[in-house]
Amino acid sequence: MPARPPLTARRLRVAAELRKMRERAGITATEAARTLGTSQGQLSNVESGRFGVSPERLRALARIYSCPDPEFIEALVDMATDRTCGWWESYREVLPSGLLDLAELEHHATAVRTAYTSHMPGLLQTPDHAREIFRHIIPAPTPPEIEHRVSHRIKRQGLLYGANPTPYRTVVHEAALHMGVGGRSVARGQLRHLLDMGGQDHITIRVLPFGIGAFPGSGQSINYLYGPVPQLDTAQLDQFHGPVLLDAEAHLQKYRRLLDIVEGTALTPEKSLDLIHSIAQTI
């Protein structure tokens, strides 16, 4: 028997959306399975992501649940039928699954927004900066583990390059610019890299200066990944134990609003790059 494909972030998202669709319709799993002509156990396996779902069956479930949004349904069909084996799968045995999920979601995102208080955005880190960050993970990783994490992080950045790069907007607190990670040479190289990337048309970097005071979401790192339709967006939070993915509509609305406020509070992109350049000159 061939090995069952891994439970990827997108596969689990399709399963979760089908379950939420059924619950919103007020239909039990037993009723849905009976109407579909299958068993409750099989439907349960679909809703947990253990079994895949064909386009025909997915559309049939949408009809049973009276889902009125064809664009949303077709986006789910595309996700359910995507059999792409992404580059991140080569790390499945060596890195936590949460890092693979983040890479997968970033790869498929139509746009990415982030906000960081005390760290550089992962998508804009240099290899030397990332390597120094990973050296301080608890429990301490081995040298090979560090290199796996560094190469994974740098490959994630591929979405910012190429003929059709993903639009990227980030807000970074001035504190992260002064951290001096890795010493003077590494820190200066990191700031110069920010200046280079901030000059790209599809990348917007804004800085929250020290004088701004308190602001919503301070202390929390946020990644917001836009899906093909708003219902399939994902918010990702960095926690000490690893990445946390959020997709409930209330969470998505909250973090879209939070990012809007933080961006509105930060310096303009032009003034932000000027501040980064000024700090780089003093290191």
Disulfide bonds with the S-S distance in Angstrom:
none
